[in-house]
């Protein structure tokens, strides 16, 4: 496809990009510190450990990252009602007939790498999130809620601030601290799996379509075929 057939389209607004990168950073730090908290390394003698507070700092960084994750999550929920059509909350519930058809199309050709007999541009290429990405982000949102509830539930026992104290009922509801920790830890591994699949699909689409999939989350712009860009502009007007 000739380069001149493509036009730049502003897809990801600044609040969406801020959420993406801050959320990615906070989740990464939460995973690293969470693994250290669940499996503390025995790298110090008892004398050295008593003279330092390094594990306390790890816990502090973990809690600070959790607060950061909650803050940007609230911002993203707000922007789902105030942002453009690519960040609208309706994008994340593609459960109509057309949406489910597109999901199956993406699974076949993106995940299982089947060769389409006829290349359907409309189903293969989306301006914003494709439908399977939209569903996966909805699942990620649910996982984040589970992580927040279980994390603050465990933290509430030692915290004096009102926010974690709101979740003191969680361990009791789940049958004790151990069940809460297991669910919290399992959700962490679900986040790791999500991140691996997410990076793979982004790089795959970047290579397959060449429309700036990776750089779009920095600049906000993707390259879209001219006729598609015209139709998108007409819809907005």
DOVO-603386 format. One record per residue (C-alpha): residue in one letter; z, y, x; residue number from 1. Coordinates in pm, 1 decimal. Layout:
BEGIN
> a, Z, Y, X, NUM
...
***
This chain:
BEGIN
> x, 0.0, 0.0, 0.0, 1
> x, -103.4, 338.8, 142.4, 2
> x, 178.0, 575.1, 241.2, 3
> x, 35.3, 858.4, 27.5, 4
> x, 91.0, 646.4, -286.2, 5
> x, 465.5, 700.1, -249.1, 6
> x, 686.2, 999.1, -330.8, 7
> x, 1048.7, 1070.2, -247.0, 8
> x, 1287.1, 1037.2, -541.6, 9
> x, 1645.1, 1164.9, -539.3, 10
> x, 1840.7, 863.2, -662.6, 11
> x, 2193.4, 854.9, -517.3, 12
> x, 2387.1, 1176.1, -572.5, 13
> x, 2649.4, 1290.9, -322.2, 14
> x, 2956.9, 1158.5, -515.0, 15
> x, 2795.2, 812.3, -532.2, 16
> x, 2727.3, 813.9, -158.8, 17
> x, 3081.0, 932.9, -80.9, 18
> x, 3222.1, 656.0, -300.3, 19
> x, 3000.8, 393.8, -133.3, 20
> x, 3099.5, 472.3, 224.7, 21
> x, 3467.4, 556.1, 165.4, 22
> x, 3502.3, 241.8, -45.8, 23
> x, 3330.1, 34.1, 223.1, 24
> x, 3563.4, 178.0, 489.1, 25
> x, 3879.3, 126.9, 283.7, 26
> x, 3785.0, -232.4, 190.8, 27
> x, 3707.0, -313.1, 555.8, 28
> x, 4044.0, -176.0, 670.0, 29
> x, 4220.6, -355.0, 383.7, 30
> x, 4061.5, -686.6, 482.7, 31
> x, 4149.3, -651.0, 852.9, 32
> x, 4507.3, -539.2, 789.3, 33
> x, 4545.2, -792.0, 506.6, 34
> x, 4448.7, -1077.6, 737.4, 35
> x, 4700.6, -953.7, 996.6, 36
> x, 4971.9, -929.3, 730.2, 37
> x, 4902.3, -1279.7, 597.8, 38
> x, 4875.9, -1431.0, 949.5, 39
> x, 5073.9, -1212.3, 1194.2, 40
> x, 4970.5, -1276.4, 1554.7, 41
> x, 5249.7, -1397.0, 1783.1, 42
> x, 5164.3, -1169.1, 2073.4, 43
> x, 5505.3, -1022.5, 2152.7, 44
> x, 5839.3, -1155.5, 2270.0, 45
> x, 6142.8, -1093.7, 2051.2, 46
> x, 6259.4, -817.7, 2287.8, 47
> x, 5925.0, -636.7, 2275.6, 48
> x, 5900.3, -674.9, 1897.1, 49
> x, 6244.3, -520.4, 1843.2, 50
> x, 6144.3, -216.5, 2048.8, 51
> x, 5824.3, -147.1, 1856.7, 52
> x, 5709.6, -92.1, 1500.1, 53
> x, 5347.5, -204.0, 1525.4, 54
> x, 5357.4, -434.3, 1222.0, 55
> x, 5509.0, -156.7, 1014.5, 56
> x, 5208.9, 61.6, 1106.6, 57
> x, 4971.3, -215.2, 999.2, 58
> x, 5141.3, -229.3, 658.8, 59
> x, 5132.6, 150.0, 634.3, 60
> x, 4757.0, 158.0, 709.8, 61
> x, 4706.8, -118.3, 450.1, 62
> x, 4887.7, 82.5, 181.1, 63
> x, 4709.1, 408.5, 272.7, 64
> x, 4372.8, 232.5, 249.1, 65
> x, 4471.9, 96.0, -91.9, 66
> x, 4550.4, 447.5, -217.9, 67
> x, 4216.5, 568.4, -81.4, 68
> x, 4035.0, 284.0, -258.4, 69
> x, 4205.8, 372.3, -589.1, 70
> x, 4121.4, 743.0, -548.8, 71
> x, 3747.3, 689.6, -494.2, 72
> x, 3739.6, 426.6, -771.5, 73
> x, 3870.5, 687.2, -1015.4, 74
> x, 3606.9, 929.2, -886.9, 75
> x, 3330.4, 670.9, -940.5, 76
> x, 3444.6, 595.1, -1296.6, 77
> x, 3436.8, 969.0, -1369.9, 78
> x, 3087.8, 998.2, -1218.9, 79
> x, 2967.6, 706.2, -1433.7, 80
> x, 2991.7, 948.8, -1726.9, 81
> x, 2889.6, 1271.7, -1549.5, 82
> x, 2624.5, 1161.4, -1296.0, 83
> x, 2250.8, 1102.6, -1324.3, 84
> x, 2095.4, 802.1, -1499.8, 85
> x, 2107.5, 587.6, -1183.6, 86
> x, 2488.0, 613.2, -1169.5, 87
> x, 2548.0, 596.5, -1545.2, 88
> x, 2789.4, 328.1, -1671.6, 89
> x, 2514.9, 180.3, -1895.2, 90
> x, 2328.1, 70.2, -1581.8, 91
> x, 2604.4, -179.2, -1504.6, 92
> x, 2577.5, -372.1, -1833.3, 93
> x, 2214.5, -498.5, -1836.6, 94
> x, 2276.3, -774.6, -2090.1, 95
> x, 1979.8, -711.4, -2318.8, 96
> x, 1674.0, -939.5, -2318.6, 97
> x, 1479.5, -729.3, -2067.3, 98
> x, 1778.3, -697.6, -1836.2, 99
> x, 1853.1, -1071.2, -1830.9, 100
> x, 1484.2, -1146.4, -1767.0, 101
> x, 1491.4, -912.0, -1468.5, 102
> x, 1811.2, -1076.7, -1340.7, 103
> x, 1646.7, -1420.6, -1343.4, 104
> x, 1337.3, -1273.7, -1173.9, 105
> x, 1553.5, -1128.1, -894.1, 106
> x, 1744.9, -1454.6, -845.8, 107
> x, 1423.5, -1655.3, -814.5, 108
> x, 1237.5, -1425.8, -575.9, 109
> x, 1516.0, -1249.3, -382.6, 110
> x, 1780.6, -1519.9, -351.7, 111
> x, 1576.8, -1843.4, -363.9, 112
> x, 1274.8, -1674.9, -199.2, 113
> x, 1016.2, -1825.6, -435.6, 114
> x, 662.6, -1689.0, -414.1, 115
> x, 553.3, -1518.7, -738.0, 116
> x, 206.1, -1620.8, -858.3, 117
> x, 153.6, -1272.2, -996.1, 118
> x, 341.0, -980.8, -839.9, 119
> x, 515.3, -790.0, -1119.8, 120
> x, 593.7, -451.0, -968.4, 121
> x, 810.7, -335.5, -1259.9, 122
> x, 1044.8, -633.8, -1231.4, 123
> x, 1035.1, -663.0, -853.5, 124
> x, 1101.1, -299.4, -769.1, 125
> x, 1363.9, -77.5, -930.5, 126
> x, 1427.0, 289.3, -862.3, 127
> x, 1807.0, 259.9, -877.8, 128
> x, 2006.9, -62.9, -887.9, 129
> x, 1817.1, -371.1, -993.6, 130
> x, 1986.0, -563.2, -1274.4, 131
> x, 2145.3, -833.0, -1059.6, 132
> x, 2291.4, -563.8, -833.5, 133
> x, 2425.7, -385.4, -1142.6, 134
> x, 2599.2, -703.4, -1263.8, 135
> x, 2738.2, -773.5, -915.7, 136
> x, 2886.8, -421.1, -900.3, 137
> x, 3045.4, -477.0, -1241.4, 138
> x, 3201.6, -796.8, -1103.3, 139
> x, 3312.3, -604.5, -793.2, 140
> x, 3480.9, -346.2, -1017.7, 141
> x, 3672.8, -625.9, -1193.5, 142
> x, 3769.3, -772.6, -853.5, 143
> x, 3892.5, -428.5, -744.2, 144
> x, 4112.6, -408.0, -1054.8, 145
> x, 4258.1, -753.0, -975.6, 146
> x, 4316.1, -647.9, -614.2, 147
> x, 4485.8, -322.6, -718.0, 148
> x, 4710.1, -484.5, -980.4, 149
> x, 4820.9, -772.5, -755.8, 150
> x, 4855.1, -550.5, -447.4, 151
> x, 5067.1, -286.8, -618.6, 152
> x, 5260.4, -563.7, -795.0, 153
> x, 5365.2, -701.4, -456.2, 154
> x, 5426.8, -353.7, -312.2, 155
> x, 5636.6, -241.4, -610.6, 156
> x, 5943.0, -434.2, -486.0, 157
> x, 5973.6, -212.8, -176.0, 158
> x, 5818.5, 111.2, -298.8, 159
> x, 6008.2, 410.1, -435.6, 160
> x, 5698.9, 592.4, -570.7, 161
> x, 5618.5, 577.3, -942.9, 162
> x, 5260.3, 443.4, -907.9, 163
> x, 5343.4, 103.6, -750.4, 164
> x, 5649.1, 81.3, -977.3, 165
> x, 5412.3, 75.7, -1275.7, 166
> x, 5304.8, -274.1, -1164.3, 167
> x, 5645.5, -441.3, -1125.9, 168
> x, 5561.6, -668.0, -1422.0, 169
> x, 5258.9, -826.1, -1249.0, 170
> x, 5439.1, -1092.3, -1037.1, 171
> x, 5643.0, -1200.7, -1340.0, 172
> x, 5330.3, -1215.9, -1555.0, 173
> x, 5150.6, -1430.6, -1295.1, 174
> x, 5444.6, -1667.1, -1246.9, 175
> x, 5599.2, -1529.6, -927.8, 176
> x, 5523.3, -1366.3, -593.4, 177
> x, 5346.8, -1671.2, -451.4, 178
> x, 5087.5, -1685.8, -731.1, 179
> x, 5035.4, -1311.2, -698.7, 180
> x, 4979.9, -1341.0, -323.2, 181
> x, 4738.6, -1632.2, -364.6, 182
> x, 4531.0, -1439.1, -621.8, 183
> x, 4538.1, -1125.9, -402.4, 184
> x, 4428.4, -1327.9, -97.8, 185
> x, 4153.8, -1513.9, -289.8, 186
> x, 4015.5, -1182.9, -417.9, 187
> x, 3997.8, -1060.0, -58.3, 188
> x, 3771.7, -1354.9, 30.1, 189
> x, 3560.3, -1279.9, -277.5, 190
> x, 3514.2, -925.5, -140.5, 191
> x, 3407.6, -1067.7, 196.6, 192
> x, 3148.9, -1290.6, 26.9, 193
> x, 3025.6, -997.5, -183.1, 194
> x, 2985.5, -779.5, 128.0, 195
> x, 2781.6, -1045.9, 309.5, 196
> x, 2547.6, -1097.8, 13.1, 197
> x, 2520.8, -721.8, -43.5, 198
> x, 2419.8, -648.4, 317.1, 199
> x, 2170.0, -937.6, 313.7, 200
> x, 1999.0, -817.9, -7.0, 201
> x, 1986.7, -453.8, 107.4, 202
> x, 1823.7, -548.5, 438.1, 203
> x, 1593.9, -796.1, 260.3, 204
> x, 1469.7, -530.2, 18.1, 205
> x, 1438.3, -277.7, 300.3, 206
> x, 1213.7, -519.8, 490.2, 207
> x, 1021.1, -640.3, 182.2, 208
> x, 957.8, -308.3, 10.3, 209
> x, 990.3, -51.8, 290.9, 210
> x, 1121.6, 216.6, 57.3, 211
> x, 1425.0, 331.9, 256.4, 212
> x, 1679.6, 109.7, 83.3, 213
> x, 1933.6, 140.3, 366.5, 214
> x, 1887.4, 508.3, 448.0, 215
> x, 1895.4, 601.6, 77.0, 216
> x, 2273.7, 566.4, 74.0, 217
> x, 2287.3, 832.2, 345.9, 218
> x, 2018.3, 1076.7, 232.9, 219
> x, 2016.4, 995.7, -137.8, 220
> x, 1635.5, 957.8, -139.2, 221
> x, 1419.5, 649.4, -188.0, 222
> x, 1042.0, 617.6, -175.5, 223
> x, 885.1, 539.4, -513.2, 224
> x, 521.8, 481.8, -608.8, 225
> x, 363.1, 801.5, -735.9, 226
> x, 297.7, 676.1, -1089.7, 227
> x, 653.0, 541.8, -1115.0, 228
> x, 794.5, 873.3, -990.4, 229
> x, 587.4, 1055.1, -1254.8, 230
> x, 717.9, 830.9, -1533.1, 231
> x, 1076.6, 876.4, -1415.6, 232
> x, 1027.0, 1252.4, -1415.6, 233
> x, 882.4, 1244.0, -1766.6, 234
> x, 1181.7, 1042.7, -1892.3, 235
> x, 1420.9, 1305.1, -1754.9, 236
> x, 1226.3, 1583.3, -1921.6, 237
***
